[in-house]
Amino acid sequence: MSKDPEGDMIALGDLYLREGERELAATAYAQLLIPPVGGVTSEGFKRVGIRLYKVGHLSESSIAYEAAIAVDSLNHTARMNLAWNRYLQNRFDEAIRHYQLVIAQRETGEAAFGLALAYLHAGHVESAWGAYGRAVERFGADGGRRVMADENLRRVASRGIQPQAAAAILETYWP
């Protein structure tokens, strides 16, 4: 019996992934979400969440991030990634809540602009304006570009989601 079952399962999943076997990789990673395995660290759950995301298993990835946060509520990366997953799942109120918790722990440009985008997508236009303004003030327009805030706004607008507000925000901060 290995002394590091967490590392073994992650290595197995990585091996499958290198061989192009995405579903087998996802299965190996997901094994760590089964309670009897136990002993998985917050960092381990986060690593599994990242890998499940990379193979296109968003729901399982979210479960892994939630497990990471359950083990360590201050796992900044796991909460940040969970916020993004919730955004991608159109669960905007949950995304907003997780972005707010991330910002309360340690504000980053990615979190600040992610919060603004989630507000906009959820239809909270005034909150989105405020969040974009604060994010640009704190991290600059270039900081927004680094985390693709301008590209995300263009993508949202091109899909017909708050197109006037998105265009106005773009014109204000990324003319």
CYANA upper distance limits for C-alpha pairs under 8 A (distance plus 0.5 A):
  2 SER  CA      8 ASP  CA      8.22
  4 ASP  CA      8 ASP  CA      6.70
  5 PRO  CA      9 MET  CA      6.62
  5 PRO  CA     37 VAL  CA      8.40
  6 GLU  CA     10 ILE  CA      6.81
  6 GLU  CA     32 LEU  CA      7.31
  6 GLU  CA     40 VAL  CA      6.72
  6 GLU  CA     44 GLY  CA      7.29
  7 GLY  CA     11 ALA  CA      6.48
  8 ASP  CA     12 LEU  CA      6.58
  9 MET  CA     13 GLY  CA      6.62
  9 MET  CA     28 ALA  CA      6.30
  9 MET  CA     29 TYR  CA      6.74
  9 MET  CA     31 GLN  CA      7.92
  9 MET  CA     32 LEU  CA      7.77
 10 ILE  CA     14 ASP  CA      6.58
 10 ILE  CA     28 ALA  CA      7.57
 10 ILE  CA     29 TYR  CA      6.41
 10 ILE  CA     48 VAL  CA      7.52
 11 ALA  CA     15 LEU  CA      6.60
 12 LEU  CA     16 TYR  CA      6.81
 12 LEU  CA     25 ALA  CA      7.75
 12 LEU  CA     28 ALA  CA      6.99
 13 GLY  CA     17 LEU  CA      6.62
 13 GLY  CA     24 LEU  CA      7.53
 13 GLY  CA     25 ALA  CA      4.52
 13 GLY  CA     26 ALA  CA      7.22
 13 GLY  CA     27 THR  CA      8.09
 13 GLY  CA     28 ALA  CA      5.51
 13 GLY  CA     29 TYR  CA      6.23
 14 ASP  CA     18 ARG  CA      6.68
 14 ASP  CA     25 ALA  CA      7.00
 15 LEU  CA     19 GLU  CA      6.88
 15 LEU  CA     25 ALA  CA      8.05
 16 TYR  CA     20 GLY  CA      6.87
 16 TYR  CA     21 GLU  CA      5.56
 16 TYR  CA     22 ARG  CA      7.28
 16 TYR  CA     24 LEU  CA      6.66
 16 TYR  CA     25 ALA  CA      5.50
 17 LEU  CA     21 GLU  CA      5.79
 17 LEU  CA     22 ARG  CA      5.90
 17 LEU  CA     24 LEU  CA      8.28
 17 LEU  CA     25 ALA  CA      5.94
 21 GLU  CA     25 ALA  CA      6.64
 22 ARG  CA     26 ALA  CA      6.63
 22 ARG  CA     55 VAL  CA      6.24
 23 GLU  CA     27 THR  CA      6.67
 23 GLU  CA     55 VAL  CA      8.02
 24 LEU  CA     28 ALA  CA      6.72
 25 ALA  CA     29 TYR  CA      6.72
 25 ALA  CA     55 VAL  CA      8.18
 26 ALA  CA     30 ALA  CA      6.43
 26 ALA  CA     51 ARG  CA      8.15
 26 ALA  CA     52 LEU  CA      6.26
 26 ALA  CA     55 VAL  CA      7.03
 26 ALA  CA     57 HIS  CA      7.75
 27 THR  CA     31 GLN  CA      6.81
 28 ALA  CA     32 LEU  CA      8.13
 29 TYR  CA     33 LEU  CA      8.31
 29 TYR  CA     48 VAL  CA      6.19
 29 TYR  CA     51 ARG  CA      7.75
 29 TYR  CA     52 LEU  CA      7.26
 30 ALA  CA     34 ILE  CA      7.83
 30 ALA  CA     48 VAL  CA      7.95
 30 ALA  CA     52 LEU  CA      8.12
 30 ALA  CA     60 GLU  CA      7.55
 31 GLN  CA     37 VAL  CA      8.14
 32 LEU  CA     37 VAL  CA      6.69
 32 LEU  CA     38 GLY  CA      8.30
 32 LEU  CA     40 VAL  CA      7.72
 32 LEU  CA     45 PHE  CA      8.07
 32 LEU  CA     48 VAL  CA      8.14
 33 LEU  CA     37 VAL  CA      8.19
 33 LEU  CA     45 PHE  CA      8.34
 33 LEU  CA     63 ILE  CA      8.18
 33 LEU  CA     64 ALA  CA      7.07
 33 LEU  CA     67 ALA  CA      8.49
 34 ILE  CA     38 GLY  CA      8.22
 40 VAL  CA     44 GLY  CA      6.32
 40 VAL  CA     45 PHE  CA      7.09
 41 THR  CA     45 PHE  CA      6.77
 41 THR  CA     68 ALA  CA      7.63
 41 THR  CA     71 VAL  CA      7.45
 42 SER  CA     46 LYS  CA      6.68
 42 SER  CA     67 ALA  CA      7.64
 42 SER  CA     68 ALA  CA      4.55
 42 SER  CA     69 ILE  CA      7.22
 42 SER  CA     70 ALA  CA      8.33
 42 SER  CA     71 VAL  CA      5.85
 42 SER  CA     72 ASP  CA      6.33
 42 SER  CA     75 ASN  CA      7.68
 43 GLU  CA     47 ARG  CA      6.66
 43 GLU  CA     68 ALA  CA      7.17
 43 GLU  CA     75 ASN  CA      8.33
 44 GLY  CA     48 VAL  CA      6.72
 44 GLY  CA     68 ALA  CA      8.03
 45 PHE  CA     49 GLY  CA      6.58
 45 PHE  CA     64 ALA  CA      5.65
 45 PHE  CA     65 TYR  CA      6.78
 45 PHE  CA     67 ALA  CA      6.81
 45 PHE  CA     68 ALA  CA      5.46
 46 LYS  CA     50 ILE  CA      6.77
 46 LYS  CA     64 ALA  CA      6.85
 46 LYS  CA     65 TYR  CA      6.01
 46 LYS  CA     68 ALA  CA      6.19
 46 LYS  CA     77 THR  CA      8.08
 46 LYS  CA     78 ALA  CA      5.94
 47 ARG  CA     51 ARG  CA      6.84
 48 VAL  CA     52 LEU  CA      6.56
 48 VAL  CA     61 SER  CA      7.67
 48 VAL  CA     64 ALA  CA      6.87
 49 GLY  CA     53 TYR  CA      6.60
 49 GLY  CA     60 GLU  CA      7.78
 49 GLY  CA     61 SER  CA      4.65
 49 GLY  CA     62 SER  CA      7.11
 49 GLY  CA     63 ILE  CA      8.06
 49 GLY  CA     64 ALA  CA      5.34
 49 GLY  CA     65 TYR  CA      6.11
 49 GLY  CA     78 ALA  CA      8.38
 50 ILE  CA     54 LYS  CA      6.75
 50 ILE  CA     61 SER  CA      7.21
 51 ARG  CA     55 VAL  CA      6.93
 51 ARG  CA     61 SER  CA      8.12
 52 LEU  CA     56 GLY  CA      6.84
 52 LEU  CA     57 HIS  CA      5.66
 52 LEU  CA     58 LEU  CA      7.33
 52 LEU  CA     60 GLU  CA      7.08
 52 LEU  CA     61 SER  CA      5.49
 53 TYR  CA     57 HIS  CA      5.86
 53 TYR  CA     58 LEU  CA      5.85
 53 TYR  CA     60 GLU  CA      8.49
 53 TYR  CA     61 SER  CA      5.88
 57 HIS  CA     61 SER  CA      6.50
 58 LEU  CA     62 SER  CA      6.64
 58 LEU  CA     85 ASN  CA      7.13
 59 SER  CA     63 ILE  CA      6.91
 60 GLU  CA     64 ALA  CA      6.80
 61 SER  CA     65 TYR  CA      6.83
 61 SER  CA     85 ASN  CA      8.48
 62 SER  CA     66 GLU  CA      6.60
 62 SER  CA     82 LEU  CA      6.24
 62 SER  CA     85 ASN  CA      6.99
 62 SER  CA     86 ARG  CA      8.32
 63 ILE  CA     67 ALA  CA      6.67
 64 ALA  CA     68 ALA  CA      6.71
 65 TYR  CA     69 ILE  CA      6.73
 65 TYR  CA     78 ALA  CA      5.59
 65 TYR  CA     79 ARG  CA      7.23
 65 TYR  CA     81 ASN  CA      7.77
 65 TYR  CA     82 LEU  CA      6.36
 66 GLU  CA     70 ALA  CA      6.60
 66 GLU  CA     78 ALA  CA      8.14
 66 GLU  CA     79 ARG  CA      8.22
 66 GLU  CA     82 LEU  CA      7.78
 67 ALA  CA     71 VAL  CA      6.81
 68 ALA  CA     72 ASP  CA      6.60
 68 ALA  CA     73 SER  CA      8.12
 68 ALA  CA     75 ASN  CA      7.49
 68 ALA  CA     78 ALA  CA      6.94
 69 ILE  CA     73 SER  CA      4.95
 69 ILE  CA     74 LEU  CA      7.44
 69 ILE  CA     75 ASN  CA      6.47
 69 ILE  CA     78 ALA  CA      7.13
 69 ILE  CA     79 ARG  CA      7.21
 74 LEU  CA    105 GLN  CA      7.82
 75 ASN  CA     79 ARG  CA      6.86
 76 HIS  CA     80 MET  CA      6.55
 76 HIS  CA    102 VAL  CA      6.77
 76 HIS  CA    105 GLN  CA      7.87
 76 HIS  CA    106 ARG  CA      8.25
 77 THR  CA     81 ASN  CA      6.49
 78 ALA  CA     82 LEU  CA      6.53
 79 ARG  CA     83 ALA  CA      6.63
 79 ARG  CA     98 HIS  CA      6.85
 79 ARG  CA     99 TYR  CA      8.27
 79 ARG  CA    101 LEU  CA      8.49
 79 ARG  CA    102 VAL  CA      7.04
 80 MET  CA     84 TRP  CA      6.97
 80 MET  CA     98 HIS  CA      7.54
 80 MET  CA     99 TYR  CA      7.06
 80 MET  CA    102 VAL  CA      6.76
 80 MET  CA    111 ALA  CA      7.40
 81 ASN  CA     85 ASN  CA      6.66
 82 LEU  CA     86 ARG  CA      6.58
 82 LEU  CA     95 ALA  CA      8.03
 82 LEU  CA     98 HIS  CA      7.80
 83 ALA  CA     87 TYR  CA      6.73
 83 ALA  CA     94 GLU  CA      7.65
 83 ALA  CA     95 ALA  CA      4.87
 83 ALA  CA     96 ILE  CA      7.67
 83 ALA  CA     97 ARG  CA      8.39
 83 ALA  CA     98 HIS  CA      5.66
 83 ALA  CA     99 TYR  CA      6.32
 84 TRP  CA     88 LEU  CA      6.73
 84 TRP  CA     95 ALA  CA      7.11
 84 TRP  CA    114 GLY  CA      8.06
 85 ASN  CA     89 GLN  CA      6.63
 85 ASN  CA     95 ALA  CA      8.21
 86 ARG  CA     90 ASN  CA      6.80
 86 ARG  CA     91 ARG  CA      5.55
 86 ARG  CA     92 PHE  CA      7.00
 86 ARG  CA     94 GLU  CA      6.82
 86 ARG  CA     95 ALA  CA      5.51
 87 TYR  CA     91 ARG  CA      6.14
 87 TYR  CA     92 PHE  CA      5.86
 87 TYR  CA     94 GLU  CA      8.38
 87 TYR  CA     95 ALA  CA      5.79
 87 TYR  CA    118 ALA  CA      6.98
 91 ARG  CA     95 ALA  CA      6.78
 92 PHE  CA     96 ILE  CA      6.49
 92 PHE  CA    118 ALA  CA      6.29
 92 PHE  CA    119 TYR  CA      7.93
 92 PHE  CA    121 HIS  CA      7.82
 92 PHE  CA    122 ALA  CA      6.24
 93 ASP  CA     97 ARG  CA      6.71
 93 ASP  CA    118 ALA  CA      8.46
 93 ASP  CA    122 ALA  CA      7.89
 94 GLU  CA     98 HIS  CA      6.70
 95 ALA  CA     99 TYR  CA      6.57
 95 ALA  CA    115 LEU  CA      8.11
 95 ALA  CA    118 ALA  CA      7.17
 96 ILE  CA    100 GLN  CA      6.58
 96 ILE  CA    115 LEU  CA      6.23
 96 ILE  CA    118 ALA  CA      6.56
 96 ILE  CA    119 TYR  CA      7.36
 97 ARG  CA    101 LEU  CA      6.82
 98 HIS  CA    102 VAL  CA      6.65
 99 TYR  CA    103 ILE  CA      6.64
 99 TYR  CA    111 ALA  CA      6.26
 99 TYR  CA    112 ALA  CA      7.96
 99 TYR  CA    114 GLY  CA      7.53
 99 TYR  CA    115 LEU  CA      6.02
100 GLN  CA    104 ALA  CA      6.65
100 GLN  CA    115 LEU  CA      7.64
101 LEU  CA    105 GLN  CA      6.81
102 VAL  CA    106 ARG  CA      6.57
102 VAL  CA    107 GLU  CA      7.15
102 VAL  CA    111 ALA  CA      7.26
103 ILE  CA    107 GLU  CA      4.61
103 ILE  CA    108 THR  CA      7.39
103 ILE  CA    111 ALA  CA      6.88
103 ILE  CA    112 ALA  CA      7.44
107 GLU  CA    111 ALA  CA      7.04
107 GLU  CA    112 ALA  CA      7.28
108 THR  CA    112 ALA  CA      6.64
109 GLY  CA    113 PHE  CA      6.46
109 GLY  CA    135 ALA  CA      7.21
109 GLY  CA    139 PHE  CA      6.48
109 GLY  CA    143 GLY  CA      6.95
109 GLY  CA    144 GLY  CA      7.32
109 GLY  CA    147 VAL  CA      7.54
110 GLU  CA    114 GLY  CA      6.29
110 GLU  CA    144 GLY  CA      8.37
110 GLU  CA    147 VAL  CA      6.19
111 ALA  CA    115 LEU  CA      6.49
112 ALA  CA    116 ALA  CA      6.96
112 ALA  CA    131 ALA  CA      7.45
112 ALA  CA    132 TYR  CA      8.12
112 ALA  CA    134 ARG  CA      8.40
112 ALA  CA    135 ALA  CA      5.91
113 PHE  CA    117 LEU  CA      6.70
113 PHE  CA    131 ALA  CA      7.79
113 PHE  CA    132 TYR  CA      6.87
113 PHE  CA    135 ALA  CA      6.55
113 PHE  CA    144 GLY  CA      7.27
113 PHE  CA    147 VAL  CA      8.26
113 PHE  CA    149 ALA  CA      6.60
114 GLY  CA    118 ALA  CA      6.65
114 GLY  CA    149 ALA  CA      8.19
115 LEU  CA    119 TYR  CA      6.68
115 LEU  CA    128 ALA  CA      8.30
115 LEU  CA    131 ALA  CA      7.44
116 ALA  CA    120 LEU  CA      6.78
116 ALA  CA    127 SER  CA      7.89
116 ALA  CA    128 ALA  CA      5.15
116 ALA  CA    129 TRP  CA      7.81
116 ALA  CA    130 GLY  CA      8.34
116 ALA  CA    131 ALA  CA      5.37
116 ALA  CA    132 TYR  CA      5.95
117 LEU  CA    121 HIS  CA      6.62
117 LEU  CA    128 ALA  CA      7.22
117 LEU  CA    149 ALA  CA      8.27
117 LEU  CA    152 ASN  CA      8.10
117 LEU  CA    153 LEU  CA      7.81
118 ALA  CA    122 ALA  CA      6.51
118 ALA  CA    128 ALA  CA      8.27
119 TYR  CA    123 GLY  CA      6.85
119 TYR  CA    124 HIS  CA      5.55
119 TYR  CA    125 VAL  CA      7.19
119 TYR  CA    127 SER  CA      6.71
119 TYR  CA    128 ALA  CA      5.45
120 LEU  CA    124 HIS  CA      5.96
120 LEU  CA    125 VAL  CA      5.76
120 LEU  CA    127 SER  CA      8.13
120 LEU  CA    128 ALA  CA      5.58
120 LEU  CA    162 GLN  CA      7.51
120 LEU  CA    166 ALA  CA      8.36
121 HIS  CA    156 VAL  CA      8.04
121 HIS  CA    161 ILE  CA      7.05
121 HIS  CA    162 GLN  CA      7.64
123 GLY  CA    162 GLN  CA      7.71
124 HIS  CA    128 ALA  CA      6.62
125 VAL  CA    129 TRP  CA      6.71
125 VAL  CA    165 ALA  CA      7.53
126 GLU  CA    130 GLY  CA      6.82
127 SER  CA    131 ALA  CA      6.54
128 ALA  CA    132 TYR  CA      6.50
129 TRP  CA    133 GLY  CA      6.57
129 TRP  CA    169 ILE  CA      7.65
130 GLY  CA    134 ARG  CA      6.69
131 ALA  CA    135 ALA  CA      6.52
132 TYR  CA    136 VAL  CA      6.53
132 TYR  CA    169 ILE  CA      8.33
133 GLY  CA    137 GLU  CA      6.56
134 ARG  CA    138 ARG  CA      6.55
135 ALA  CA    139 PHE  CA      6.23
135 ALA  CA    140 GLY  CA      7.61
135 ALA  CA    144 GLY  CA      8.23
136 VAL  CA    140 GLY  CA      4.80
136 VAL  CA    141 ALA  CA      5.86
136 VAL  CA    143 GLY  CA      7.97
136 VAL  CA    144 GLY  CA      7.36
136 VAL  CA    173 TYR  CA      7.99
139 PHE  CA    143 GLY  CA      5.55
139 PHE  CA    144 GLY  CA      7.48
140 GLY  CA    144 GLY  CA      7.02
141 ALA  CA    145 ARG  CA      6.85
141 ALA  CA    173 TYR  CA      6.74
141 ALA  CA    174 TRP  CA      7.23
142 ASP  CA    146 ARG  CA      6.72
143 GLY  CA    147 VAL  CA      7.13
144 GLY  CA    148 MET  CA      6.57
144 GLY  CA    149 ALA  CA      5.45
144 GLY  CA    150 ASP  CA      7.21
145 ARG  CA    149 ALA  CA      6.17
145 ARG  CA    150 ASP  CA      6.44
145 ARG  CA    151 GLU  CA      8.17
148 MET  CA    152 ASN  CA      6.53
149 ALA  CA    153 LEU  CA      6.74
150 ASP  CA    154 ARG  CA      6.83
150 ASP  CA    170 LEU  CA      7.02
150 ASP  CA    174 TRP  CA      7.30
151 GLU  CA    155 ARG  CA      6.65
152 ASN  CA    156 VAL  CA      6.64
153 LEU  CA    157 ALA  CA      6.59
153 LEU  CA    166 ALA  CA      6.23
153 LEU  CA    167 ALA  CA      8.28
153 LEU  CA    170 LEU  CA      7.62
154 ARG  CA    158 SER  CA      6.52
154 ARG  CA    166 ALA  CA      7.70
154 ARG  CA    167 ALA  CA      8.16
154 ARG  CA    170 LEU  CA      8.44
155 ARG  CA    159 ARG  CA      6.92
156 VAL  CA    160 GLY  CA      7.19
156 VAL  CA    161 ILE  CA      5.95
156 VAL  CA    162 GLN  CA      7.97
156 VAL  CA    163 PRO  CA      7.80
156 VAL  CA    166 ALA  CA      7.96
157 ALA  CA    161 ILE  CA      5.80
157 ALA  CA    162 GLN  CA      6.71
157 ALA  CA    163 PRO  CA      4.73
157 ALA  CA    164 GLN  CA      8.17
157 ALA  CA    166 ALA  CA      6.34
157 ALA  CA    167 ALA  CA      7.59
158 SER  CA    163 PRO  CA      7.68
162 GLN  CA    166 ALA  CA      6.50
163 PRO  CA    167 ALA  CA      6.48
164 GLN  CA    168 ALA  CA      6.64
165 ALA  CA    169 ILE  CA      6.61
166 ALA  CA    170 LEU  CA      6.60
167 ALA  CA    171 GLU  CA      6.58
168 ALA  CA    172 THR  CA      6.59
169 ILE  CA    173 TYR  CA      6.63
169 ILE  CA    174 TRP  CA      8.26
170 LEU  CA    174 TRP  CA      5.45
170 LEU  CA    175 PRO  CA      6.72
171 GLU  CA    175 PRO  CA      4.91
